[in-house]
């Protein structure tokens, strides 16, 4: 099993969720986060005054999937989250040692 974390632009969330659902992803966790990467934030003008926004709003999606579908999920995320502009986000893949469904006690891939 793998944990796939993707940090994306907030307005892409619905499109990404629909695409993941279409390929069989049954559940995901979404968190509103703030951060910056290479773009180092941005400059905004508010009431005539310029100020720097050092942390940009993003959305973090977390999904645990079986090893066999990792590449398909990553490719789907890359296609649907991309705008072609700086700040599109990142995708991280990590190993998951164990998963347990609290309600039934199922473990491993059965808990997904």
C-alpha positions as CSV (number, residue, x, y, z in Angstrom):
1,X,0.0,0.0,0.0
2,X,1.1,3.5,-0.7
3,X,0.1,6.9,0.7
4,X,-0.1,9.5,-2.1
5,X,-0.1,13.1,-1.0
6,X,-0.7,15.9,-3.5
7,X,-0.5,19.6,-2.8
8,X,-2.5,21.4,-5.4
9,X,-4.2,24.7,-6.2
10,X,-7.6,24.9,-4.5
11,X,-9.7,25.6,-7.6
12,X,-8.6,22.2,-9.0
13,X,-10.0,20.2,-6.2
14,X,-13.4,19.3,-7.7
15,X,-11.8,18.3,-11.0
16,X,-9.2,16.1,-9.2
17,X,-11.8,14.5,-7.0
18,X,-14.0,13.6,-9.9
19,X,-11.1,12.1,-11.9
20,X,-9.9,10.0,-8.9
21,X,-13.4,8.7,-8.3
22,X,-13.7,7.8,-12.0
23,X,-10.6,5.6,-11.8
24,X,-11.9,3.8,-8.7
25,X,-10.4,5.7,-5.8
26,X,-13.0,5.2,-3.0
27,X,-11.9,7.7,-0.4
28,X,-9.6,10.6,0.2
29,X,-8.8,13.2,2.8
30,X,-8.6,16.9,2.0
31,X,-6.9,19.5,4.1
32,X,-6.7,23.3,3.5
33,X,-3.0,24.2,3.8
34,X,-0.7,27.2,3.2
35,X,2.8,27.1,1.8
36,X,5.3,28.2,-0.8
37,X,7.7,26.6,-3.2
38,X,9.9,28.0,-5.8
39,X,7.6,30.9,-6.5
40,X,8.3,32.2,-2.9
41,X,4.8,33.7,-2.5
42,X,3.6,36.6,-4.4
43,X,3.1,40.4,-4.1
44,X,-0.5,41.7,-3.7
45,X,-1.8,45.3,-3.9
46,X,-4.5,46.1,-1.3
47,X,-6.0,49.6,-1.1
48,X,-3.0,51.0,-2.9
49,X,-0.4,49.5,-0.7
50,X,1.8,46.6,-1.9
51,X,2.5,43.7,0.5
52,X,4.0,40.3,0.2
53,X,2.0,37.1,0.7
54,X,4.6,34.6,1.7
55,X,2.2,31.6,2.2
56,X,-0.2,30.8,-0.6
57,X,-3.4,28.8,0.0
58,X,-3.2,25.2,-1.3
59,X,-5.2,22.0,-0.8
60,X,-3.5,18.8,0.3
61,X,-5.1,15.5,-0.8
62,X,-4.2,12.3,0.9
63,X,-5.2,8.9,-0.4
64,X,-4.0,5.4,0.4
65,X,-4.1,2.9,-2.5
66,X,-3.0,-0.6,-3.3
67,X,0.5,-0.8,-4.9
68,X,-0.9,-1.8,-8.3
69,X,-2.8,1.4,-8.9
70,X,-0.2,3.9,-7.7
71,X,1.0,5.0,-11.2
72,X,-2.5,5.4,-12.5
73,X,-3.4,7.6,-9.5
74,X,-0.2,9.7,-9.9
75,X,-0.8,10.1,-13.7
76,X,-4.4,11.2,-13.0
77,X,-3.3,13.7,-10.4
78,X,-0.6,15.1,-12.8
79,X,-3.1,15.5,-15.6
80,X,-6.0,17.0,-13.7
81,X,-4.1,19.3,-11.3
82,X,-1.9,20.9,-13.9
83,X,-2.4,24.4,-15.1
84,X,1.0,24.8,-16.7
85,X,1.8,27.7,-14.4
86,X,4.2,28.0,-11.5
87,X,2.7,26.7,-8.2
88,X,0.8,23.8,-9.6
89,X,2.0,21.7,-6.7
90,X,3.7,18.5,-5.8
91,X,2.9,14.8,-5.5
92,X,4.6,12.6,-2.8
93,X,4.4,8.8,-2.6
94,X,5.2,7.0,0.7
95,X,5.0,3.4,1.9
96,X,2.1,2.5,4.3
97,X,3.0,-0.3,6.8
98,X,-0.5,-1.0,8.0
99,X,-4.1,0.1,7.6
100,X,-7.0,-0.8,9.9
101,X,-10.7,-0.1,9.4
102,X,-11.9,0.9,12.9
103,X,-15.5,-0.2,12.5
104,X,-14.8,-3.8,11.3
105,X,-11.2,-4.4,12.3
106,X,-10.2,-5.3,8.7
107,X,-6.5,-4.8,8.1
108,X,-4.2,-4.2,5.1
109,X,-5.7,-3.7,1.7
110,X,-9.1,-4.9,2.9
111,X,-9.3,-1.8,5.1
112,X,-9.1,0.5,2.2
